[in-house]
């Protein structure tokens, strides 16, 4: 029988767990079962990775230092309704489980985790993500000719020549900020704050990396430059006036 599930190596599972032994053990077991796993010890590490390499599924501990798993979950849900989110935690009370699910998690497992159950959940979430509408299925009947179009619901950016490609959660956030302020410079601080980075831990390089990768992606896919202009030492400006948005 041929499985209809996506290949386990075809999507990324981000594992956020601050306990080193447990993190390494879970990552080892999932890799042994054929999953592509990226382990992180903190929210900060996870966010830095997510800025340049989007994940399909996040497996989160709740009791993390600095920013806990519940806060990570809420942050992810603000920007991506489709990412799979699973809590694996020692917090096993009913009120804890309800709190986790209310924050936006798709599943809530308590430690020690049943790996068979986790695998089934990961595969089903991957199947859900794989069944999201692709670029060719998004109706664009209302799009004006010559306009850039950001579809927030399906995370698609459409170039004036109708070439369409998917953007990450952080890229979508940056594009929204820049497009809404077309002709006005968005500072590094403003863009960083939009993805949850604040002045005390601002890393301008992270903002620059996201913009640089987005520019490269657009130019390769559309054969035309993204109309984002760097303002030296300040930030970035969307220089194209023909822009449109589709509400989520």
Residue frames relative to the residue before (quaternion, step in Angstrom):
aa qw qx qy qz dx dy dz
X 1.0000 0.0000 0.0000 0.0000 0.00 0.00 0.00
X 0.2938 -0.7570 0.5592 0.1669 3.60 -0.86 0.96
X 0.3881 -0.7410 0.5018 0.2201 3.56 -0.71 1.09
X 0.3581 -0.7270 0.5464 0.2114 3.58 -1.09 0.75
X 0.4925 0.6643 -0.4254 0.3677 3.58 1.29 0.02
X 0.5583 -0.5910 0.4483 0.3716 3.61 -1.12 0.60
X 0.5929 -0.5552 0.4428 0.3797 3.57 -1.17 0.58
X 0.5165 -0.6633 0.4440 0.3099 3.58 -0.90 0.90
X 0.6742 0.4779 -0.2968 0.4786 3.57 1.14 -0.54
X 0.6016 0.6131 -0.3376 0.3850 3.55 1.29 -0.15
X 0.7588 0.2325 -0.1809 0.5809 3.59 1.24 0.10
X 0.4397 -0.7177 0.4911 0.2243 3.55 -1.22 0.49
X 0.1762 -0.7432 0.6385 0.0941 3.53 -1.04 0.92
X 0.1749 -0.7744 0.6017 0.0874 3.57 -0.66 1.12
X 0.1433 -0.8012 0.5801 0.0310 3.55 -0.69 1.15
X 0.0583 -0.8057 0.5894 -0.0091 3.58 -0.52 1.21
X 0.2350 0.7531 -0.5561 0.2615 3.55 -0.26 1.36
X 0.3136 -0.7994 0.4840 0.1685 3.61 -0.66 1.08
X 0.6083 0.5365 -0.3667 0.4556 3.61 1.22 -0.25
X 0.4282 -0.7706 0.3990 0.2522 3.62 -0.24 1.28
X 0.6806 0.4964 -0.3088 0.4415 3.60 0.81 -0.96
X 0.6760 0.4806 -0.2931 0.4755 3.57 0.90 -0.93
X 0.6333 0.5367 -0.3344 0.4462 3.59 0.97 -0.83
X 0.6895 0.4765 -0.2803 0.4679 3.57 0.87 -0.97
X 0.6515 0.5216 -0.3169 0.4507 3.58 1.00 -0.81
X 0.6747 0.4824 -0.3008 0.4707 3.60 0.89 -0.91
X 0.6427 0.5178 -0.3254 0.4615 3.57 0.96 -0.86
X 0.6440 0.5244 -0.3186 0.4569 3.58 0.98 -0.88
X 0.6812 0.4952 -0.3007 0.4476 3.59 0.83 -0.95
X 0.6725 0.4916 -0.3033 0.4626 3.59 0.93 -0.88
X 0.6427 0.5039 -0.3283 0.4746 3.59 1.00 -0.76
X 0.6292 0.5390 -0.3288 0.4534 3.57 1.02 -0.81
X 0.6926 0.4533 -0.2595 0.4975 3.57 1.16 -0.65
X 0.6587 -0.5723 0.2836 0.3977 3.57 1.29 0.21
X 0.5213 0.6415 -0.4194 0.3752 3.59 1.25 0.11
X 0.3797 -0.6498 0.6006 0.2699 3.52 -1.30 0.47
X 0.0285 -0.8400 0.5387 -0.0586 3.60 -0.44 1.24
X 0.0956 -0.7525 0.6493 0.0550 3.55 -1.08 0.85
X 0.1491 -0.8262 0.5382 0.0739 3.65 -0.38 1.19
X 0.0476 -0.7857 0.6168 -0.0031 3.57 -1.12 0.78
X 0.3773 -0.7451 0.5077 0.2114 3.56 -1.11 0.69
X 0.8034 0.1589 -0.0709 0.5694 3.60 1.21 -0.26
X 0.6544 -0.4940 0.3980 0.4115 3.54 -1.34 0.26
X 0.6327 0.5551 -0.3368 0.4220 3.58 0.95 -0.87
X 0.6526 0.5019 -0.3107 0.4752 3.59 0.94 -0.89
X 0.6580 0.5233 -0.3021 0.4494 3.57 0.92 -0.94
X 0.6705 0.5024 -0.3031 0.4540 3.60 0.89 -0.92
X 0.6290 0.5325 -0.3427 0.4509 3.58 0.99 -0.79
X 0.6595 0.4912 -0.3010 0.4828 3.56 1.02 -0.80
X 0.6708 0.5264 -0.2990 0.4285 3.56 0.88 -0.98
X 0.5830 0.6084 -0.3650 0.3958 3.58 1.14 -0.60
X 0.8008 0.2634 -0.1230 0.5237 3.57 1.07 -0.68
X 0.7886 0.1892 -0.0937 0.5775 3.60 1.22 -0.34
X 0.2344 -0.8185 0.5064 0.1366 3.61 0.04 1.23
X 0.3060 -0.7442 0.5701 0.1661 3.54 -1.16 0.68
X 0.4586 -0.6550 0.5214 0.2979 3.55 -1.25 0.45
X 0.8072 0.0699 0.0189 0.5858 3.56 0.97 -0.94
X 0.1606 -0.7613 0.6209 0.0948 3.56 -1.07 0.81
X 0.1366 -0.7507 0.6426 0.0693 3.56 -0.93 1.00
X 0.0597 -0.8586 0.5066 -0.0509 3.56 -0.37 1.29
X 0.3225 -0.6484 0.6492 0.2326 3.49 -1.23 0.70
X 0.4324 -0.6866 0.5030 0.2976 3.61 -1.12 0.43
X 0.7473 0.4267 -0.2248 0.4570 3.58 0.85 -0.99
X 0.2079 0.7896 -0.5428 0.1970 3.57 0.56 1.19
X 0.5397 -0.6072 0.4591 0.3597 3.61 -1.14 0.48
X 0.8038 0.2642 -0.2174 0.4866 3.57 -1.25 0.50
X 0.8034 -0.0887 0.0992 0.5804 3.62 0.10 -1.24
X 0.3013 -0.7969 0.4937 0.1742 3.58 -0.50 1.13
X 0.7291 -0.4619 0.2976 0.4080 3.54 -1.33 0.24
X 0.6109 0.5514 -0.3584 0.4407 3.59 1.04 -0.66
X 0.6583 0.4991 -0.3049 0.4740 3.58 0.97 -0.86
X 0.6219 0.5261 -0.3409 0.4692 3.60 1.02 -0.77
X 0.6521 0.5300 -0.3099 0.4448 3.56 0.89 -0.95
X 0.6671 0.4944 -0.3038 0.4672 3.59 0.87 -0.92
X 0.6393 0.5297 -0.3178 0.4580 3.57 1.00 -0.87
X 0.6644 0.4990 -0.3074 0.4637 3.58 0.91 -0.89
X 0.6810 0.5030 -0.2959 0.4424 3.56 0.92 -0.90
X 0.5794 0.5805 -0.3784 0.4292 3.60 1.14 -0.49
X 0.7978 0.3209 -0.1259 0.4946 3.55 1.09 -0.75
X 0.8017 0.1287 -0.0622 0.5804 3.60 1.18 -0.28
X 0.2276 -0.8082 0.5335 0.1022 3.56 -0.38 1.26
X 0.7009 0.5113 -0.2526 0.4285 3.57 1.23 -0.42
X 0.5298 0.6382 -0.4301 0.3564 3.63 1.08 -0.46
X 0.4182 -0.6920 0.5264 0.2628 3.57 -0.98 0.84
X 0.0355 -0.8006 0.5980 -0.0123 3.59 -0.87 0.93
X 0.0100 -0.7963 0.6027 -0.0518 3.56 -0.76 1.14
X 0.2520 -0.7397 0.6027 0.1618 3.57 -0.92 0.91
X 0.0155 -0.7328 0.6801 0.0140 3.54 -1.08 0.87
X 0.1943 0.8271 -0.4752 0.2289 3.57 -0.09 1.28
X 0.5128 -0.6256 0.4936 0.3195 3.54 -1.31 0.34
X 0.5446 0.6084 -0.3976 0.4186 3.60 1.28 -0.19
X 0.0098 0.8822 -0.4676 0.0551 3.55 0.03 1.28
X 0.4569 0.6887 -0.4612 0.3230 3.60 1.21 0.06
X 0.6411 -0.5421 0.3800 0.3882 3.54 -1.19 0.59
X 0.6579 0.5110 -0.3231 0.4490 3.60 0.92 -0.85
X 0.6200 0.5342 -0.3425 0.4614 3.60 1.10 -0.68
X 0.6524 0.5173 -0.3064 0.4615 3.56 0.96 -0.92
X 0.6641 0.4968 -0.3056 0.4678 3.57 0.91 -0.88
X 0.6280 0.5339 -0.3273 0.4620 3.56 1.05 -0.77
X 0.6662 0.5116 -0.2980 0.4535 3.58 0.96 -0.89
X 0.6763 0.4749 -0.2900 0.4827 3.56 0.95 -0.87
X 0.6319 0.5298 -0.3302 0.4593 3.59 1.06 -0.69
X 0.6307 0.5423 -0.3295 0.4467 3.58 1.14 -0.62
X 0.6587 -0.5359 0.2939 0.4388 3.57 1.27 -0.27
X 0.4325 0.7061 -0.4675 0.3095 3.59 1.22 0.11
X 0.4449 -0.6804 0.5185 0.2652 3.55 -1.19 0.61
X 0.7972 0.0261 0.0127 0.6030 3.58 1.15 -0.61
X 0.1721 -0.7765 0.6031 0.0601 3.55 -1.22 0.62
X 0.0153 0.8059 -0.5887 0.0607 3.59 -0.47 1.23
X 0.2937 -0.7523 0.5619 0.1789 3.56 -1.08 0.69
X 0.4986 -0.6465 0.5008 0.2875 3.54 -1.21 0.68
X 0.5225 -0.2065 -0.8269 0.0262 1.55 -2.04 1.46
X 0.4634 -0.7270 0.4417 0.2483 3.53 -0.85 1.03
X 0.3860 -0.6627 0.5921 0.2474 3.53 -1.17 0.71
X 0.3515 -0.7841 0.4690 0.2043 3.60 -0.27 1.25
X 0.6161 0.5441 -0.3614 0.4401 3.60 1.02 -0.68
X 0.6551 0.4982 -0.3090 0.4767 3.56 0.99 -0.83
X 0.6461 0.5194 -0.3221 0.4572 3.59 0.96 -0.86
X 0.6443 0.5277 -0.3223 0.4499 3.59 0.94 -0.87
X 0.6501 0.5115 -0.3208 0.4613 3.60 0.91 -0.85
X 0.6500 0.5106 -0.3119 0.4684 3.57 0.98 -0.84
X 0.6573 0.5145 -0.3137 0.4526 3.59 0.89 -0.93
X 0.6722 0.5016 -0.3053 0.4509 3.57 0.90 -0.87
X 0.6675 0.4915 -0.3106 0.4651 3.59 0.96 -0.79
X 0.6440 0.5036 -0.3277 0.4737 3.59 1.01 -0.72
X 0.6276 0.5266 -0.3318 0.4676 3.58 1.04 -0.76
X 0.6323 0.5283 -0.3243 0.4646 3.57 1.04 -0.78
X 0.6343 0.5244 -0.3269 0.4645 3.58 1.01 -0.78
X 0.6724 0.4932 -0.2925 0.4680 3.57 0.94 -0.92
X 0.6589 0.5205 -0.3087 0.4468 3.57 1.01 -0.82
X 0.6943 0.4750 -0.2747 0.4657 3.58 1.17 -0.55
X 0.3729 0.7140 -0.5044 0.3110 3.60 1.23 0.23
X 0.5864 -0.5803 0.4056 0.3936 3.62 -1.02 0.63
X 0.3263 -0.7419 0.5443 0.2167 3.57 -0.91 0.83
X 0.7715 -0.3989 0.2330 0.4375 3.54 -1.32 0.12
X 0.7010 0.4967 -0.2883 0.4228 3.58 0.95 -0.78
X 0.6831 0.5083 -0.2918 0.4357 3.60 1.20 -0.29
X 0.5527 0.6229 -0.3926 0.3902 3.59 1.25 -0.01
X 0.3592 -0.7443 0.5136 0.2309 3.60 -0.62 1.05
X 0.0586 -0.8098 0.5838 0.0016 3.56 -0.88 0.97
X 0.2042 0.8325 -0.4949 0.1425 3.54 1.14 0.64
X 0.7085 0.4559 -0.2650 0.4689 3.57 1.14 -0.56
X 0.4791 0.6911 -0.4298 0.3288 3.58 1.25 -0.12
X 0.3734 -0.7182 0.5415 0.2270 3.57 -0.90 0.93
X 0.5550 -0.6055 0.4557 0.3430 3.55 -1.07 0.77
X 0.8215 0.2518 -0.1882 0.4757 3.56 -1.00 0.84
X 0.6076 0.5687 -0.3522 0.4282 3.59 1.27 0.09
X 0.4052 -0.6264 0.5968 0.2954 3.53 -1.26 0.51
X 0.1194 -0.8049 0.5811 0.0142 3.55 -0.94 0.92
X 0.0991 -0.7771 0.6198 0.0453 3.57 -0.80 1.01
X 0.1540 -0.7869 0.5948 0.0568 3.56 -0.52 1.21
X 0.2815 -0.8058 0.5005 0.1449 3.56 -0.23 1.28
X 0.6309 0.5717 -0.3391 0.4003 3.58 1.05 -0.68
X 0.7982 0.2467 -0.1257 0.5350 3.57 0.95 -0.84
X 0.4186 -0.7339 0.4446 0.2975 3.59 1.31 0.16
X 0.4347 0.6721 -0.4782 0.3614 3.55 0.88 1.00
X 0.1742 -0.7216 0.6574 0.1292 3.53 -1.16 0.73
X 0.1234 -0.7965 0.5908 0.0358 3.56 -0.81 1.04
X 0.3474 -0.7515 0.5311 0.1801 3.55 -0.76 1.11
X 0.6799 -0.4942 0.3379 0.4236 3.62 -1.18 0.31
X 0.6871 0.4529 -0.2874 0.4900 3.61 1.17 -0.51
X 0.5502 -0.6674 0.3396 0.3695 3.58 1.38 0.39
X 0.4006 0.6556 -0.5217 0.3710 3.60 1.16 0.41
X 0.1295 -0.8207 0.5564 0.0094 3.57 -0.81 1.07
X 0.1062 0.7883 -0.6010 0.0777 3.54 -1.01 0.77
X 0.5251 -0.6641 0.4505 0.2834 3.51 -1.17 0.72
X 0.1955 -0.7665 0.6011 0.1140 3.55 -1.12 0.71
X 0.5425 -0.6115 0.4614 0.3447 3.56 -1.21 0.47
X 0.7003 -0.4521 0.3339 0.4401 3.58 -1.28 0.19
X 0.6953 0.4663 -0.2844 0.4672 3.59 0.86 -0.93
X 0.6218 0.5274 -0.3434 0.4661 3.59 1.03 -0.72
X 0.6404 0.5274 -0.3187 0.4584 3.57 0.99 -0.84
X 0.6432 0.5220 -0.3176 0.4615 3.58 0.99 -0.85
X 0.6582 0.5032 -0.3073 0.4681 3.57 0.91 -0.92
X 0.6614 0.5129 -0.3126 0.4491 3.58 0.90 -0.90
X 0.6260 0.5330 -0.3407 0.4561 3.58 0.99 -0.79
X 0.6626 0.5086 -0.3042 0.4581 3.57 0.88 -0.98
X 0.7044 0.4793 -0.2699 0.4485 3.56 0.82 -1.03
X 0.6795 0.4974 -0.2976 0.4499 3.59 0.91 -0.90
X 0.6575 0.5167 -0.3138 0.4497 3.56 0.98 -0.84
X 0.7506 0.3114 -0.1871 0.5519 3.58 1.18 -0.53
X 0.0754 0.8405 -0.5320 0.0698 3.58 1.06 0.76
X 0.8024 0.2440 -0.2113 0.5020 3.54 -0.82 1.06
X 0.6989 0.3893 -0.2432 0.5484 3.59 1.32 -0.21
X 0.4681 -0.7025 0.4611 0.2734 3.58 -0.91 0.88
X 0.2200 -0.7220 0.6413 0.1377 3.56 -1.02 0.91
X 0.3739 -0.7531 0.4938 0.2218 3.59 -0.65 1.05
X 0.6592 -0.4797 0.3921 0.4261 3.55 -1.31 0.30
X 0.6474 0.5304 -0.3150 0.4477 3.58 0.98 -0.89
X 0.6635 0.5133 -0.3020 0.4528 3.58 0.93 -0.91
X 0.6775 0.4821 -0.2904 0.4735 3.57 0.92 -0.89
X 0.6502 0.5159 -0.3176 0.4584 3.57 0.99 -0.86
X 0.6470 0.5275 -0.3218 0.4467 3.60 0.96 -0.86
X 0.6134 0.5746 -0.3452 0.4177 3.59 1.09 -0.69
X 0.7504 0.3144 -0.2060 0.5437 3.61 1.16 -0.48
X 0.6857 -0.5536 0.2690 0.3886 3.56 1.18 0.59
X 0.5532 0.5519 -0.4260 0.4560 3.60 1.19 0.46
X 0.1582 -0.8213 0.5456 0.0529 3.56 -0.71 1.05
X 0.7525 -0.4577 0.2221 0.4183 3.60 -1.19 0.54
X 0.6342 0.5589 -0.3508 0.4030 3.60 0.96 -0.74
X 0.7983 0.1973 -0.1187 0.5565 3.59 1.05 -0.64
X 0.2439 0.8021 -0.5077 0.1987 3.57 1.20 0.58
X 0.0431 -0.7562 0.6529 -0.0030 3.52 -0.95 0.99
X 0.3138 -0.7840 0.5029 0.1843 3.60 -0.16 1.27
X 0.5843 0.6013 -0.3707 0.3996 3.56 1.10 -0.66
X 0.6261 0.5421 -0.3472 0.4400 3.60 1.02 -0.74
X 0.6381 0.5064 -0.3194 0.4841 3.58 0.99 -0.83
X 0.6674 0.5117 -0.3013 0.4495 3.57 0.91 -0.93
X 0.6357 0.5316 -0.3303 0.4519 3.59 1.03 -0.78
X 0.6510 0.5141 -0.3209 0.4571 3.59 0.92 -0.88
X 0.6716 0.4894 -0.2951 0.4716 3.58 0.90 -0.94
X 0.6560 0.5274 -0.3126 0.4401 3.58 0.91 -0.92
X 0.6805 0.4773 -0.2929 0.4725 3.58 0.89 -0.91
X 0.6304 0.5267 -0.3338 0.4623 3.57 1.04 -0.75
X 0.6364 0.5243 -0.3271 0.4616 3.58 0.95 -0.85
X 0.6674 0.5064 -0.2998 0.4562 3.56 0.90 -0.94
X 0.6393 0.5346 -0.3161 0.4533 3.57 0.99 -0.90
X 0.6755 0.4991 -0.2917 0.4577 3.57 0.91 -0.96
X 0.6836 0.4952 -0.3037 0.4417 3.57 0.84 -0.95
X 0.6576 0.5018 -0.3154 0.4652 3.58 1.00 -0.77
X 0.7243 0.4506 -0.2494 0.4585 3.58 0.94 -0.89
X 0.7972 0.3303 -0.1467 0.4836 3.57 0.85 -0.98
X 0.3805 -0.7369 0.4816 0.2833 3.58 1.19 -0.37
X 0.6958 0.3706 -0.2549 0.5600 3.55 1.27 0.41
X 0.5312 -0.6541 0.4289 0.3256 3.61 -1.03 0.65
X 0.4867 -0.6092 0.5346 0.3259 3.54 -1.19 0.60
X 0.4026 -0.7520 0.4644 0.2383 3.63 -0.75 0.97
X 0.3754 0.6884 -0.5224 0.3351 3.56 0.69 1.16
X 0.1523 -0.8103 0.5644 0.0401 3.56 -0.62 1.17
X 0.3729 -0.7138 0.5476 0.2271 3.57 -0.92 0.93
X 0.1825 -0.7471 0.6308 0.1027 3.56 -0.98 0.91
X 0.4419 -0.7651 0.3959 0.2502 3.53 -0.12 1.34
X 0.8586 0.1090 -0.1116 0.4884 3.53 -0.83 1.08
X 0.7060 0.4462 -0.2555 0.4870 3.60 1.27 -0.09
X 0.6838 -0.4337 0.3354 0.4816 3.57 0.63 -1.10
X 0.5792 -0.5716 0.4510 0.3666 3.57 -1.03 -0.85
X 0.1596 -0.7844 0.5957 0.0662 3.53 -1.21 0.60
X 0.3484 -0.6930 0.5892 0.2265 3.56 -1.02 0.86
X 0.1807 -0.8469 0.4967 0.0582 3.57 -0.43 1.23
X 0.5950 0.5536 -0.3613 0.4571 3.58 1.30 0.01
X 0.3246 -0.7737 0.5118 0.1844 3.60 -0.82 0.97
X 0.6599 0.4987 -0.3220 0.4607 3.62 1.13 -0.52
X 0.2853 0.7503 -0.5413 0.2503 3.57 0.11 1.30
X 0.0490 -0.7803 0.6229 0.0263 3.52 -1.18 0.60
X 0.1998 -0.7671 0.5984 0.1163 3.56 -1.25 0.44
X 0.2241 -0.7173 0.6344 0.1811 3.53 -1.23 0.48
X 0.4215 -0.7128 0.4921 0.2686 3.58 -0.66 1.03
X 0.5687 -0.5983 0.4467 0.3451 3.54 -1.18 0.67
